[in-house]
Amino acid sequence: MTQGEAGDVASIRLVFELSRQDHPRLYDDLIRFPKGTKRINRLRVLAYDGLLVQSGVMTLASPGLHVTPESASPGNAGEAITNDLFGPGVQD
């Protein structure tokens, strides 16, 4: 499938039940939000961030939990993500 065909794909609807016994940390994070849009958006963010970490695009900040792509060297692991955020300013 190409990027142009992405508009033709149906959306995914998920309904699931999560108990604190299964995943206490995830449960505690999600229960902070009222039912509805805020909780759903938080779950989306967590899922997307997890996907980025799993694929090696993003690394975790916690000691001992670093995930880095195999091709990245320690000196340039974040280059692709920053997009010159700390580069020189735009000149008028």
NUDO-665550 format. One line per field, with one value per residue: residue in three letters; x, y, z of N, C-alpha, C in turn; residue number from 1. Coordinates in Angstrom, 1 decimal. Layout:
<drenvexs>
resn c(ALA | ...)
nxx c(X | ...)
nyy c(Y | ...)
nzz c(Z | ...)
caxx c(X | ...)
cayy c(Y | ...)
cazz c(Z | ...)
cxx c(X | ...)
cyy c(Y | ...)
czz c(Z | ...)
resi c(NUM | ...)
</drenvexs>
This chain:
<drenvexs>
resn c(MET | THR | GLN | GLY | GLU | ALA | GLY | ASP | VAL | ALA | SER | ILE | ARG | LEU | VAL | PHE | GLU | LEU | SER | ARG | GLN | ASP | HIS | PRO | ARG | LEU | TYR | ASP | ASP | LEU | ILE | ARG | PHE | PRO | LYS | GLY | THR | LYS | ARG | ILE | ASN | ARG | LEU | ARG | VAL | LEU | ALA | TYR | ASP | GLY | LEU | LEU | VAL | GLN | SER | GLY | VAL | MET | THR | LEU | ALA | SER | PRO | GLY | LEU | HIS | VAL | THR | PRO | GLU | SER | ALA | SER | PRO | GLY | ASN | ALA | GLY | GLU | ALA | ILE | THR | ASN | ASP | LEU | PHE | GLY | PRO | GLY | VAL | GLN | ASP)
nxx c(0.8 | 0.5 | 1.4 | -0.6 | -2.8 | -3.6 | -5.8 | -8.0 | -8.3 | -10.1 | -10.9 | -9.7 | -11.4 | -11.3 | -12.2 | -11.6 | -10.8 | -9.1 | -7.4 | -6.2 | -4.5 | -3.4 | -1.7 | -0.4 | 1.0 | 0.3 | -2.5 | -2.7 | -1.8 | -3.7 | -6.1 | -6.1 | -7.4 | -10.6 | -13.3 | -13.5 | -12.6 | -10.1 | -8.8 | -8.6 | -7.0 | -4.7 | -4.0 | -3.5 | -1.2 | 0.6 | 0.7 | 1.7 | 4.2 | 5.4 | 5.6 | 7.4 | 9.7 | 10.1 | 10.6 | 13.0 | 13.3 | 13.0 | 14.4 | 14.4 | 14.5 | 15.1 | 17.5 | 19.3 | 17.3 | 17.6 | 16.9 | 18.3 | 18.7 | 20.4 | 22.1 | 22.8 | 25.2 | 26.6 | 27.2 | 25.4 | 22.8 | 20.3 | 20.1 | 18.4 | 15.9 | 15.8 | 15.8 | 17.3 | 16.8 | 18.4 | 19.9 | 21.4 | 19.6 | 16.9 | 17.7 | 16.8)
nyy c(-1.2 | 2.2 | 5.6 | 7.3 | 5.7 | 5.6 | 7.1 | 5.6 | 3.6 | 2.0 | 3.2 | 2.1 | 0.6 | 0.2 | -1.6 | -2.3 | -3.9 | -3.0 | -4.1 | -3.2 | -5.1 | -6.4 | -4.5 | -2.4 | 0.2 | 1.4 | 1.4 | 3.1 | 5.5 | 6.0 | 6.2 | 8.6 | 10.4 | 11.5 | 9.5 | 9.1 | 11.4 | 12.6 | 10.5 | 8.6 | 10.0 | 10.2 | 7.4 | 7.0 | 8.6 | 7.3 | 4.8 | 5.5 | 6.7 | 4.4 | 2.8 | 4.4 | 4.1 | 1.4 | 0.9 | 2.2 | 4.9 | 6.8 | 7.3 | 6.1 | 8.0 | 7.0 | 5.5 | 2.6 | 1.7 | 2.3 | 2.5 | 2.1 | 2.7 | 0.2 | 1.1 | 3.7 | 5.8 | 6.6 | 9.3 | 10.6 | 9.9 | 11.3 | 13.1 | 12.8 | 13.3 | 15.8 | 17.7 | 20.0 | 21.7 | 22.9 | 24.5 | 27.3 | 30.4 | 31.8 | 34.1 | 37.5)
nzz c(0.0 | -0.8 | 0.2 | -0.9 | -1.0 | 1.6 | 2.5 | 1.8 | 3.6 | 6.2 | 9.5 | 12.7 | 15.3 | 18.7 | 21.5 | 24.8 | 27.9 | 30.8 | 33.6 | 36.8 | 37.9 | 35.7 | 34.3 | 36.2 | 36.2 | 33.7 | 34.1 | 36.3 | 35.2 | 33.2 | 34.6 | 35.8 | 34.2 | 33.1 | 31.9 | 28.4 | 25.8 | 26.7 | 28.1 | 26.0 | 24.2 | 25.7 | 25.8 | 23.1 | 22.7 | 24.4 | 23.2 | 20.6 | 21.3 | 22.4 | 20.1 | 18.6 | 20.2 | 20.2 | 17.5 | 17.3 | 16.8 | 18.7 | 22.0 | 25.4 | 28.5 | 31.0 | 33.1 | 32.1 | 30.5 | 27.8 | 24.4 | 21.4 | 17.9 | 15.9 | 13.9 | 14.6 | 16.0 | 19.3 | 19.3 | 17.5 | 17.9 | 18.4 | 16.2 | 13.9 | 15.0 | 16.1 | 14.0 | 13.4 | 15.6 | 17.5 | 15.9 | 14.1 | 14.3 | 12.3 | 9.8 | 9.1)
caxx c(0.0 | 1.3 | 0.9 | -1.7 | -4.0 | -3.9 | -7.1 | -9.0 | -8.3 | -11.0 | -10.3 | -9.7 | -12.1 | -10.9 | -12.8 | -10.9 | -10.9 | -7.8 | -7.5 | -4.9 | -3.7 | -2.6 | -0.7 | -0.6 | 1.5 | -0.6 | -3.8 | -2.6 | -1.6 | -4.9 | -7.2 | -6.1 | -8.2 | -12.0 | -13.7 | -13.8 | -11.6 | -8.8 | -8.2 | -8.3 | -5.9 | -3.5 | -3.6 | -2.9 | 0.1 | 1.4 | 0.9 | 2.6 | 5.6 | 5.9 | 5.9 | 8.7 | 10.8 | 10.3 | 11.3 | 14.4 | 13.3 | 13.1 | 15.0 | 13.9 | 15.4 | 15.4 | 18.8 | 19.1 | 16.2 | 17.8 | 16.7 | 18.8 | 18.8 | 21.7 | 22.9 | 23.1 | 26.4 | 26.2 | 27.3 | 24.4 | 21.5 | 19.2 | 20.1 | 17.2 | 14.7 | 15.7 | 15.5 | 18.1 | 16.1 | 19.4 | 20.8 | 21.4 | 18.3 | 16.6 | 18.1 | 15.9)
cayy c(0.0 | 3.5 | 6.7 | 7.8 | 4.9 | 5.6 | 7.7 | 4.6 | 2.6 | 2.3 | 3.4 | 0.9 | 0.9 | -0.7 | -1.6 | -3.2 | -3.7 | -3.0 | -4.1 | -2.8 | -6.3 | -6.7 | -3.5 | -1.3 | 1.5 | 1.9 | 1.6 | 4.3 | 6.6 | 6.3 | 6.4 | 10.0 | 11.1 | 11.1 | 8.7 | 9.9 | 11.9 | 12.8 | 9.2 | 8.0 | 10.7 | 9.7 | 6.1 | 7.2 | 9.1 | 6.3 | 3.8 | 6.0 | 6.8 | 3.1 | 2.4 | 5.0 | 3.5 | 0.0 | 1.0 | 2.8 | 6.3 | 7.6 | 6.6 | 6.4 | 8.7 | 6.3 | 4.8 | 1.2 | 1.3 | 3.0 | 1.7 | 2.9 | 1.9 | -0.4 | 1.9 | 5.0 | 5.8 | 7.4 | 10.8 | 11.3 | 9.2 | 12.2 | 14.0 | 12.8 | 13.7 | 17.3 | 18.5 | 21.3 | 22.5 | 23.8 | 25.1 | 28.7 | 31.0 | 32.3 | 35.5 | 38.3)
cazz c(0.0 | -0.8 | 1.0 | -1.5 | -0.7 | 3.1 | 2.8 | 1.5 | 4.7 | 7.3 | 10.8 | 13.6 | 16.5 | 19.7 | 22.8 | 25.6 | 29.3 | 31.5 | 35.1 | 37.5 | 38.1 | 34.5 | 34.1 | 37.3 | 35.8 | 32.7 | 34.7 | 37.2 | 34.4 | 32.5 | 35.5 | 36.2 | 33.2 | 33.1 | 30.8 | 27.2 | 24.9 | 27.3 | 28.3 | 24.7 | 23.6 | 26.5 | 25.4 | 21.8 | 22.9 | 25.0 | 22.1 | 19.6 | 21.8 | 22.5 | 18.8 | 18.2 | 21.0 | 19.7 | 16.2 | 17.4 | 16.4 | 20.0 | 23.1 | 26.7 | 29.3 | 32.2 | 33.1 | 31.9 | 29.6 | 26.6 | 23.2 | 20.3 | 16.6 | 15.7 | 13.0 | 15.2 | 16.9 | 20.4 | 19.1 | 16.7 | 18.1 | 18.3 | 15.1 | 13.0 | 15.7 | 16.4 | 12.9 | 13.6 | 16.6 | 18.2 | 14.9 | 14.1 | 14.1 | 10.9 | 9.6 | 8.3)
cxx c(0.9 | 0.7 | -0.4 | -3.0 | -4.4 | -5.3 | -8.2 | -9.2 | -9.3 | -10.3 | -10.5 | -10.5 | -11.8 | -11.7 | -12.1 | -11.0 | -9.5 | -8.0 | -6.1 | -4.0 | -2.8 | -1.5 | -0.9 | -0.1 | 0.7 | -2.0 | -3.8 | -2.5 | -3.0 | -6.1 | -7.2 | -7.0 | -9.7 | -12.3 | -13.9 | -12.5 | -10.2 | -8.1 | -7.8 | -7.1 | -4.6 | -3.0 | -3.0 | -1.5 | 1.1 | 1.7 | 1.9 | 4.0 | 6.2 | 6.4 | 7.3 | 9.9 | 11.1 | 11.0 | 12.6 | 14.4 | 13.5 | 13.7 | 14.4 | 14.9 | 15.8 | 16.7 | 18.5 | 18.1 | 16.4 | 17.6 | 17.2 | 18.9 | 20.2 | 22.6 | 23.4 | 24.3 | 26.0 | 26.3 | 26.2 | 23.0 | 20.3 | 19.1 | 18.8 | 16.0 | 14.6 | 15.5 | 16.1 | 17.4 | 17.1 | 20.3 | 20.7 | 19.9 | 18.1 | 17.0 | 17.1 | 16.6)
cyy c(1.2 | 4.5 | 7.3 | 7.0 | 4.9 | 6.2 | 6.7 | 3.6 | 3.0 | 2.4 | 2.2 | 1.4 | -0.2 | -0.5 | -2.7 | -2.9 | -3.9 | -3.1 | -3.7 | -3.9 | -6.7 | -5.8 | -2.3 | 0.1 | 2.1 | 2.2 | 2.9 | 5.6 | 7.0 | 6.7 | 7.9 | 10.9 | 10.6 | 10.3 | 9.6 | 10.3 | 12.1 | 11.5 | 8.5 | 8.7 | 10.3 | 8.3 | 6.1 | 7.6 | 8.1 | 5.2 | 4.3 | 6.2 | 5.4 | 2.5 | 3.1 | 4.5 | 2.1 | 0.0 | 1.7 | 4.3 | 7.2 | 6.7 | 7.0 | 7.1 | 8.0 | 5.5 | 3.3 | 0.8 | 1.9 | 2.0 | 2.6 | 2.1 | 1.4 | 0.4 | 3.2 | 4.9 | 6.7 | 8.9 | 11.4 | 10.6 | 10.1 | 13.1 | 14.0 | 13.3 | 15.2 | 18.2 | 19.9 | 22.2 | 23.4 | 24.4 | 26.6 | 29.3 | 31.5 | 33.7 | 36.2 | 38.9)
czz c(0.0 | 0.0 | 0.4 | -1.2 | 0.8 | 3.4 | 2.6 | 2.6 | 5.8 | 8.6 | 11.6 | 14.9 | 17.5 | 21.0 | 23.7 | 27.1 | 29.9 | 33.0 | 35.6 | 37.7 | 36.9 | 34.3 | 35.0 | 36.8 | 34.8 | 33.2 | 35.5 | 36.3 | 33.7 | 33.4 | 36.0 | 35.3 | 33.3 | 31.9 | 29.6 | 26.5 | 25.5 | 27.6 | 27.0 | 24.1 | 24.4 | 26.0 | 24.0 | 21.9 | 23.4 | 23.9 | 21.1 | 20.0 | 22.0 | 21.1 | 18.3 | 19.0 | 20.5 | 18.4 | 16.2 | 17.0 | 17.6 | 21.1 | 24.4 | 27.5 | 30.6 | 32.1 | 32.9 | 31.0 | 28.2 | 25.4 | 22.1 | 19.0 | 16.5 | 14.9 | 13.5 | 16.1 | 18.1 | 20.2 | 18.3 | 16.8 | 18.0 | 17.1 | 14.3 | 13.7 | 15.9 | 15.3 | 13.0 | 14.6 | 17.3 | 17.2 | 15.0 | 13.8 | 12.6 | 10.9 | 8.8 | 7.1)
resi c(1 | 2 | 3 | 4 | 5 | 6 | 7 | 8 | 9 | 10 | 11 | 12 | 13 | 14 | 15 | 16 | 17 | 18 | 19 | 20 | 21 | 22 | 23 | 24 | 25 | 26 | 27 | 28 | 29 | 30 | 31 | 32 | 33 | 34 | 35 | 36 | 37 | 38 | 39 | 40 | 41 | 42 | 43 | 44 | 45 | 46 | 47 | 48 | 49 | 50 | 51 | 52 | 53 | 54 | 55 | 56 | 57 | 58 | 59 | 60 | 61 | 62 | 63 | 64 | 65 | 66 | 67 | 68 | 69 | 70 | 71 | 72 | 73 | 74 | 75 | 76 | 77 | 78 | 79 | 80 | 81 | 82 | 83 | 84 | 85 | 86 | 87 | 88 | 89 | 90 | 91 | 92)
</drenvexs>
